[in-house]
Amino acid sequence: LVSSYNGLTQATHLLLQKLGHTVTVEFATNEALILDALTAFRPDLVICSFLKEFVPVAVFEQCKVFIVHPGVIGDRGPSSLDWALLQGKKEWGTVVVEACEKFDEGPVWAFRGYEVPQGITKSRLYNEFHSKAALEAVQEAVVNFRAARRGAFEPAIVDFDSPQVPGRKMPLMKQADCTIDWAMDTTADIVRKVASRDGQPGVLDVFEGKTVYLYGAHPDGFLTGAPKTILATRHGAVCLGTVDGAVWITHMRASKLRQDSGGPAGSAPKFCKLPAVRVLSEQLGLSLECVGESHAGLALAPRETWQDIVYVKRGEVGFVLFQIYNGACSVEISQRLTACLRHAKAQMDTEVIVVAGGGVLTNH
């Protein structure tokens, strides 16, 4: 029972089939359709790998329902990964809880923990760490469900008031919770805030009275300038000054809300994420003519900065490393990646070339 057939839903579907279970996928559109599906399929167990809606009471009164929640034991709320990143959690996890009258407060049937890499975005945390933990936890939960039927397993009842329980109930994260204070926030603060809202909805900010959502923040150890001043551009990204250095913002999305855009809601353009330079210049009308292009080259920089494509050589092995935002590989990026591959091939003492992408490899 899911909200959409996303990557995790597909992976869970395939896993359960591989384990020999008969599986059907139903969407949580309304209670009547869900109950009709229960009557028609008569499942032993309902698993919700990606569900935004509350499971109707009539559903879990008829059948055991497991909720896959992207948080540690005791964590509750719709913005678990957002809060984990914003609060700088070093360890997090995925828990399978039984559906009950309150969101995420049912007995625990399985849990998988993981370490949170420094600087990771919410999208990567979900796709690379939560998804892997979810599949392992679902498999364990199914085993425990079978054991419980034989009287060989009891799910854990969580004492939410216990100091030993790591998770807490957190509200839906709002823009006010992660607004950037350019006069106070350090580079690390800004990177953490943007990372916590990566994917959707982004961190809302204002440039010359026009609102825009920010994505893809990376610290820079070379440039400095007044906070929020545009210091440089690089392959469509912009570098902004901070109180203790500078930060690169690779992508932006112009707001389509009337209270943000300043225009009538009916005619507000529905903009998508684009390279930050395009959004600022083409959509917001800011002049960037006086801003210089900062070239990083192919070699790995000696200090922190944003490089989406680098070449590293170790002995007779050359590494072409790239990390494209959400795998969206444009023609321009493809051309630069091709140039890097040609550079690697031209090295006479290189016997092997390794091509590796971080996060999402590419959607091109």
C-alpha positions, 0 to 999 in steps of 0.5 A: 500500500503506497503513495506512489510507485517510486524506486523504493516501492519497486525495489520492495515489490521485487524483493518480496516476489524474489522471496516467493511471496504473492504481491500486489501493489495498491495506491492509497487513493481513498479508504473505499478503494483500499478496503475493496482491494483488501477484500479482493486480495485477502493479504496476510500482511500489508507493507507500506514502503512509501506512504504519506497518508494515514492508514485508515483504522478499518484497514489495520483492524482487518489486517496487519499493516507495517509502515516503513519509517525513515527514522530511528526507534521513537522518531515520529513525524513527516520530516524525519530525514530533514530534521536528522540532517538539519540537526547534524545527526551522525547516526540514523536509521529505518524502522518498521512499525505496525500501523495504529491510531497514531502516526509512527507509534506502533510496535517495532517489528524491525530496525536497521541503523546506519552512519550519516556521511558528512555533507550528504543531501536528503535525496542521497540519504534517502536513495542510498542509505534509507532505501538499503536499510528499508529493504533489509528491515522489510525482509526481517519484519516479514521473517518476524511476522511469520515467527509471531504467528508461531508465537516465537516473536513479540514486537517491541513496544516503545516507551516514548518517554524513556531517555534511552529511546533515541527518537523524538516526535518532530513536526513538519519542517517549515521554511522558518525552521531552515531559513538562512541568516546570511549575517549569522550562519556559517558556511557549514550552517548553510550547507547543512540547511540546504542539504536538509531540504534537497529534492523538495522543497528546497530552501527559500531565499530572496535575491533583490526582492525575488524569491527562489529555492536553493539546492546543491550547496558546497563549501569553498575554501578559496573565495571570500566576500561579503555575505550573499554577494555573488563572487563567481560562477562556474559551469552554471553554479554561483559562489556566494560570500558567507560570514566565514568564507563562501558557498557554491549553490549549483541549482535554484528554482524560481518560486511559483507561489503568488506570495513569493513571486509577486504575480497573479497565482493563475499566471505564475510560471511553473519553473523547475530546477535549473543551474543557478546562473540561468535562474538568476539571470534569465528568470529573475533578471539579475545582471551577472555580467560583472561576475567572473567565471572561476575555473577549477580545472580537472585536477582535484583542488587542494582545498574545499570547492565545488568540482563536478568532474575531476581527474585523479591518477594513482600509479598506472590507474586514472580515475575520472570522477564525477558527481552530477546533481541528481544525475541530470547530465546536460549536453554541456556536462556531457561534453566536459565529461567527454573532454576529461575522458580524452584527457585520461586516455591521453596519459601515456603511462595510464593502463586502466581508466576507472569512471565513477559517479557519486550518488545518482550516476546519470539520468542522461 
